[in-house]
Amino acid sequence: MEANTNADTIQVVATPSTTTTSPQPPEYGIIAPAEEEVEYPRTRNVIFIMLGLHLATFLVALDRTIIATAIPAITNDFDSLGDVGWYSSAYLLTNCSLVVVYGRIYSFCSPKAVYMACILLFEAGSAVCGAAPRSAILIAGRAVSGTGSAGIFSGSIIIMVHTVPLHKRPLYMAMLGSMWGLASSVGPIMGGALTSRLSWRWCFYINLPIGAIAFLVVGFLVTIPVPNRGGPALSIYEKFARVDPLGIVCFLPGIVCLLLALQLGGSTYAWNDARIIALLAVFAVLILFFVVVQVVKKDTALIPPRIITHRTIAAGAWFAFWLGASMLMLTFYLPIWFQAIQGVDAFGSGVRVIPLVLTLNLFSITTGILMRFTGYSAPFMLLSSVLMALGTGFITTWTVHTPPAKWIGYQVLYGAGIGFGLEQPPLLAQTVLSKEDIPVGASCIVFFQSLGGAIFTSVGQNVLTQHLASSLRAMPELGLSAADVADIGATELRKLVEPRHLEALLLAYNGALVKVFQVAVGVACATIIGAASVKWVSTKKGRRLSRQILVIQAPRTEQREKTEPNAETV
């Protein structure tokens, strides 16, 4: 036992096996949380491991956007215009619905083995897509890729937990999260370049060598203890039971029904169509049963209630849901605005969203550096909510003739907001949960972030279609319907009308996109509830390895002498 004293503070440091007592009143004592002792890899190995994790995460993020500019070429090859929606939906359905399942699997299986299996699945799906002889095979490959990608981002977080101490993770988390912003910008550019210079198939083949590097880095350098090591070995049946099969039977079909309703509603079928209503009804019933199963099974549930009802995890999931919704809406519809209103191609629109991407990455990394000193996520989340709301609010003022200074400046403001908050929710899960619970907690947050993006991308599409249809009906001289505009796409918009009617068409399209941006404003404002609700917990507790620190703020010396003349200093 060691004791340090000064006039105002007595600090007692003890190892976990030592009993520490103090004569001071208990109301002055605060026990800081302790982390178990962990031997982390050497710095050189950490650099290579993080490189592998960043490459894998970048591929997952890139796969969502790179296909956008390749779709016209794919539909020409396969004559499959009716399948266009499924090229993204097949990936989204498996990716979003399986994230939480992987979180549960990571909690009792070898994280390294599961992560490498996810990379293999993702690579296999990419190979199938690249070699697909017909549209149905391509869709199947996209579903396989989504199955693998569902476990990669949450797996990257889990491997990072075992690679870097907590107080150093904010910077690495920020760099990991910046891969999403980077992929959103370069995806369409890379897709367009590969499609025009080589073939659309290289949009999928490019994943193979990069994924192989990530696979080899993780295989040779990552060393992670298997959960439950030292305890009784689990049989196959016990492992299967721990995945909560009953919960999965309710959860997976329920989420698939919701996503299908969002993908098909308002486009393929009307919202009041019996098929869409049936999908939403099945979703509601299955999720209700899922909640009941989770409450009954408690700690053996797919999402243990004690984790998701934890104040900070619930608030972080709320924040992640609305942030994911806002970010995906803007990264999806800003390029459309540039293509439709300014008449640029996919490459040009990708270049014009660089201010958003650069700012997002810059402020994300800056936040990671600042958190090395502050340790708290809550203030950055609050700042994120304010800047996101301001940025999207200013974006709603865009017109057909908005000058570059404004569309660049407003993107910078919004990008700063996303950068401050993007990686805070997963980091909070690592801060407030034990290592055994981090896989489930982090996966829940990743799931809600993905779900928010999936829901509000569809909401944005319906808002755009409805308002565009309303505007076009008010301009019969154009002779156009919303379906005519949607079928030809944003890049070909100017070919639909004569030059004398172009200004009116652009005004109608801009007005519809502004309505989408207004939805994004409300979504961004909703994040403030989560930001204001998280606990102010510090990542700096990660510095206190293998020991507990009892800090006693004692009364001033003269006051102690008067009230406790016989007390001994410990």
PyMOL commands that set and color helices and strands:
alter all, ss='L'
color gray80, all
select helices_A, chain A and resi 26-28+43-65+68-78+81-106+111-131+135-149+152-161+166-197+202-205+207-221+236-242+245-264+274-300+305-308+311-341+346-352+354-374+378-395+404-421+424-432+438-473+476-478+482-488+490-495+499-533+539-543+557-563
alter helices_A, ss='H'
color red, helices_A
select strands_A, chain A and resi 2-5+9-14+29-31+548-553
alter strands_A, ss='S'
color yellow, strands_A
deselect
rebuild
show_as cartoon
